[in-house]
Amino acid sequence: MLLGSQLRRLREARGITREAAGYSIRASESKISRMELGRVSFKTRDVEDLLTLYGITDEQERASLLSLAREANVAGWWHSYSDVLPSWFPTYVGLEGAASSIRAYEVQFVHGLLQTEAYARAVVARGMKGASASDIDKRVALRLERQKYLVAENAPEFHIVLDEAALRRPYGDREVMRGQLQHLIEISERPNVRLQVMPFGFGGHSGESGAFTILSFPESDLSDVVYLEQLTSALYLDKREDVAQYELALKELQQDSPGPDESRDLLRGLLQLS
């Protein structure tokens, strides 16, 4: 995505159309669009030809961008899990790992970054009916590996609004749910985690369209990305007007939900009832 955004900036600065850029590398206009969005891998020769077309002759600048192209083609650690993942999900894992800020709303279940192993296993088993035990184990292992982001040295800021429905809908038995609630109480104390609960008592709210995640990145060239998961695919929205709508919805959810301290009290109350 970072390389794609820089190539787009260089192309636009020269006033070159996507169609013309595509012609120069024997590709279509849509291929250039996918490259600039970071949706496809990069051939070194294509990047070299585009840099020449865009008038980039400085050897140091060319070397930096070509190095970025080589890095972009290196498979991430999650590649080894691709056999048990939907085709659209590895992209999200890569974006999540690169994000400096993750903001989300969840309504069906606890967000994957906050799930205990037992709760994750119950969720995965429900979603992968008929899968082998080893495939379920592998999917759970990926989820636990992702959670290391939250406790890493350069952990992202994680702001999550959980609908009370996600906390009351049981996955696993009573002990699984008790363990999950206790884990949420504990992890919500981390300095980089802000957890709020949208209670049933509030009524209608701005999260009516369902769960979503907003990813922000440290590189100024990268726009925020909204991730929307569907039954058979996912959407990645990065148009400014789309992102703005989801940012507004999340801001209203945060304003309308009890703060982190009150939300922890709500979690403790649910724990006592479970």
N, C-alpha and C positions, 0 to 999 in steps of 0.2 A: 504493500500500500504506500509506503514511504517513497519507494522508487517510482511507482506509478504517478504519484502526485507531483514529483519533481519533473518527470517527463512531460506531464500535462502543462506545468508552469512554463517550461522551456518552449513547448510547442505554441502555446498561446502568446508568449512574448514575441515570437517571430511571425504571428499572424497566419500560421499554417493550419489548414483544416485537418480533421481526422482522416478524411478521405485521401488527402495528399500524403499524409504520413503513412497511411496503410499502403499506398501504392509504392512508396519508397522501399518498403520491406516485403513487398509481394504478399500483402495481407489485406484483409477487408477493413472497412471503417469500424465495424463492430469489434474486431480484434484489437484495434488501438484503444477503443473504449474499455474493453475488458482489461487490457494492460494497465491503463491509467487508473483503474479502480482496484488494481492488485488482485484480480480474479484469476489470472493465468500465470504460468511460469514464463521466465524470460530467456530467450536465446541471446547469448553474448553478441553474436553477429547482428541481430536485430537492434540491440541497444546501441552498438557502435554506429550502425547506419543512421539511426534516429539522431544520435548526437551530432553526427556530421551534417545531417539535414538541418538541424537546429542551430548550426553555426558554433558548436562547442569545440574549439580547437585547443584550448589549454590542456596540456597533458595531465596535469595534476587533477583538474576537475573531471576529466574523462576517466582517469584511473579510479577516482573516488566513486563515481557512479557505476562503473563496471564492477568494482568490488562489491557494491551494494547489490548488483544483479546476481552475482555469484552467491552471496549470502541468502538472497531471496529464494534461491532454488534448493537450499539445504532443507531436508525434511526435519520437522520439529520432533521433539521426544514423543509426542502423542501419535506419531505415524505408526508405531508398532501396535496401536490399539485400533487401527482403521478397520480391521476385519469385523469388529463388533459395534461399529459406530454407523449411524446414518450418514449418507454421503455429504450432507450439508454441515455436519457438526464439527469436523476437524478445523474448518475455517474459524468457527467461534472460539474453539480452544486456543488457537493461535492468537486471536485478537485479545482474548481475556488475559493471556499471559503477557502481552505487550502493553496492556492498559495501565495507566497511572491512576485512573478513577473508574470505579464500576458502580453504577446506580441502577437499582432494579425494583420492580414490584412483582410480587408472586401471590397467586391466589389458590392454586391447586395443591401445591406442596411446598415444603421448605426449600429454599434455594439450594442448588447443588453444592455451593461453597460452604454451606453451613450444616450439611447433613452428617449425622453420625454414620458409622459403618453399618450398623444394624438397620437404621432407617433407610439408608441408601440401598441396601440389599432388598428391602421390602418394596421400595419404589421401582427398582430395576426389574425385579422378578415380575411385578405387575405389568410393566411395560414391555417385557420380552417373553410373553407367554410362549411356552414350548421350546425356549432356548435351553441349551445344555448348561449344566452347573458351571463348567469351565468358562463359558461365554459370559455368564452372569458375574462370575468372579472377576473376569477381566474388565468388565464395564465398571464394577464397583471400585476396582483398583485404580482405574483412570480418575474416577471422581475424587478419591482420596488423594491422588497425586496432585490434582488441580488445587486442592485445599491448601497445599503448601505455600501457594501464592500469598495467602493472608497472613502468614507468620514469617515470611521471608524478610531479609534485611531491607529490601526496597519494596515492601508490601504496598499494594494499591490502597487508596481510600475506598472503602466499601460502604455504601449507603443503601440500606435495604428496607423496604416497607413490606411487611408480611400481612396479608389479609388474615383475620382471625379464622377464616374458613380453613386455611392451610394448617393451622395449629390444632383444629378440632377434628379434622378428617384423619382417621387412624390408618396408618401404614404399619403393619406389624402388630404385635400384641401390646398389652398395657405397659410392659416393661420397656419395650422399644420406644413408645411415645414418651414415657417418663424420662428416659435417657436423652431423647431428643430435646425436650423442653429444658432440661437441666443444662445441656450443652449450649443452647441458645442463650441462656442466662449468663453463662460463663464467658462465651466468646464475645458477647455484646459489651463486655468490659474492656476489650482491647482498644487501644487508642485510635486505630485506623478503621474500626468498625462502628457504624451508627445504625442501630436496629430500632425500627418503630413498628408497632402493630396497629393496623387499621381495624378497630373493633366493630362488631356487628351493630352495636348501638348507634353508630354514626349514620347509618342508612346509606343512601346513594352517594357516590363519590366519583372522582375523575378517572379512576381506574376501571371504568365500566367496559373498556374494550378488551381487558384481559392482561396477562402477564407481559412484561417487556423489560429489556435491559439496555442501558445506555453506557457505551464504552468511550472513554476519553483517553488520549495518548499524550505522552510528554513532548513529542515532536510537533512543532507549531504548524508544519505542513499538512498534518493529518487532521481531517475533520472528525467530529464525533460520529459514532455509528450506533444505530438502534437495531437491536436484534429481536426478532419476533419469530418464535418457533410455532410451526403448524404441524398437523398430523403427518404429512408426508413430505414436508419441505420446510425451509426457513427463509425469512426475508432479512436482508441487511440494508438498512436505509441510511444514506449519508447526505442526502440533499438537505440544505440548511433549513428549508421551510418544514420538512418532515421532522427533523430532529427537534426543531423549536417546539412543535406541537407536543411531542413526548416529554420534553423538558418541562413545559408548562404543566402537563398532567402530573408529572412526578413532584414538582414543586407544590402543587395543590394537595397531593396526597401527604407530603411531609408536613405541610402546614395544618392539615385537618386531623392528622393522627397524633396521639399522645407522644410526648418526647421520649427519649431513650430511658430515662429513669422511670417514668410512669409505665412505659411499655414493659420494662423488666418486672414491675409490680404485677402487671397483667399476666405475664408469663408465670410468675410465682403462684398466682391465683389458680391458673390452669393446672399447674403441677400438683397443687394440693387436691384439686378435684379429680385428677387422673388416677 
